[in-house]
Structure formats: structure tokens, C-alpha cells
Amino acid sequence: MKKKVVLITGGSSGIGKAIGIHLKEKGYKVYGTTRSKSKYPSFSDFPLLEMDVRKQETIKSCIASLLELENRIDVLINNAGIGITGPMEETPHEEVLKAFATNFNGPLNVMNNVLPVMREQKNGLIINITSIAGYMGLPFRGIYSASKGALEIVTESYRMETKAFGVKLTTLAPGDFATNIASGRYHTPVYENSAYRNAYKSTLEAIDADVDSGGDPADVAKKIAKIIETKNPKPHYKVGSFIQKFSLTLKNLLPGLWFEKLLEGHSS
């Protein structure tokens, strides 16, 4: 039996790299993507292909290269993403558009180019990496939450529209994991005259303090492997600490004002 071919966007580091290493160990034929291969001259865990999820021409070129190598794409894992923080009122609109270009439009661009391949194969699986933050509007992280929440919703639509062609879609929402996302995150400046100065500053300090204390990305990789091996994946999956996953249960159980108070308390 031929090895399944897996394409992972944002596969050069963090969660994407961990997923690729684990799937390769399990016998999958793994390819990752990066915007610039020249930045990773010594990368040898699995092959890297160049792709910028914001640019259609690079997506088409990447998929064409992969098909030339393998003649099929069995699994697409949309993992590429960027972070963004800031008060909603003060976050520059151009930065909002950039975040959505990568976190929302990007996965759609890649899916729309991979789906014709999977339809022709009459088989395929797409896993969109979202975030537990996508299930709630977090203070000073609203744009990130919105971009990931939007991806959760459209995945449901894609899932129902493509089911007849043998294509399966699902999302995996991680909680906090130790990755390098902070290095590429856009931070709206803490303005001295801002009405949000103290609250936003303390939130940023809390985020920076927790950046290296997240979970092991290998846990996300193991969850991905289980999803791939599942005959009929559910619409949504979550992976993270008990309290992170339990927060979603609390949102469904508690009155809205109570849950809002919990989030405010956790963020301050």
C-alpha cells in the first residue's frame, strides 16, 4: 500500500514541524511549506516546498511541484498562521487585514487549489488548525480569535459541500503550546495616552510570561495522527490542557455575563 502524501503549510517550525516529524515517523510521506526555503538551509526533517498562503501563484506552483513528485495529495494540514494583539479600537486596520490574509484567506486559498486534486482522486482529508481562542472573544486578542473562529465556521460549510466527492474536512483547535508564534506576532504598541494602557500592558506581560510554558507541540502532532486514522472525523477537535478545553464547556453552561467575568479576571 502506498504511503499517504501529507502537505503541511507552515511546516518549518513550531506545531507544523512537530506534526511533520511525527507523521514521518508513522510512515507518511510528508512535505512542509515555508515562505522562504533559504531561511532553513539545514532543515532535514522532511522536504520543504516554497509557498506563501497569501499569494495564489506560489500556492499553484507548490501544488504543481508536489503533484509532479507524488501525483497525489491525500492530506492537507492548514497550519500556517500569525498572531496579533491589541485593543480593538487601536489595532491598525492594515494589520487586521494582514492577520485575516494569513489566518483565514490563506487556508481558503490553499483548500481551493487542493480540492480539485482531491475530487479527482475521489478521496482526501483537510485538517484546518484553528485555536481554542477561536471559540471566544479574548480581550486584546479579538482579531486573532475572530480569524480562527471564522475558519472554524467555513470549515463546516466546506465539509458539507465536499462530502459527496469523498473529501473530508475537520478542524483541530489547540490551546497554548510552546511555539515560536510570539516572534512573528504583531503587537499594537502600548500608547502612553491610551485609555487601555494599563489593562493591555498587563495582558501583554502575561502573554510573554506564558510563551514558553505552553504544552508540548508533540501532543498536537499525536492528535493529528489520530484524526488521520479516523474513518469518519468529527467536524471539530480540541487539544490542550484540561482547563483550556473545559473553558469551552463553561462557555456553553454558564450565563454569558458570568463567563465574561471569568475571561476578564483571567486576562487582568
Buried (B, 14 or more C-beta within 10 A) or exposed (E): EEEBBBBBBBBBBBBBBBBBBBBBEBEBBBBBBBBEBEEBEEBEBBBBBBBBBBBEEBBEBBBEBBEEEBEBBBBBBBBBBBBBBBBBEBBEEEBBEBBBBBBBBBBBBBBEBBBEBBBEBEBBBBBBBBBBBBBBBBBBBBBBBBBBBBBBEBBBEBBEEBEEBEBBBBBBBBBBBBBEBBEBBBBBEBEEEBEBEEBBEEBBEEBEEEBEEBBEBBBBBBBBBEBBEEEEBEEBBBBBBEEBBEBBEBBEEEEEEEBBEBBEEEBE
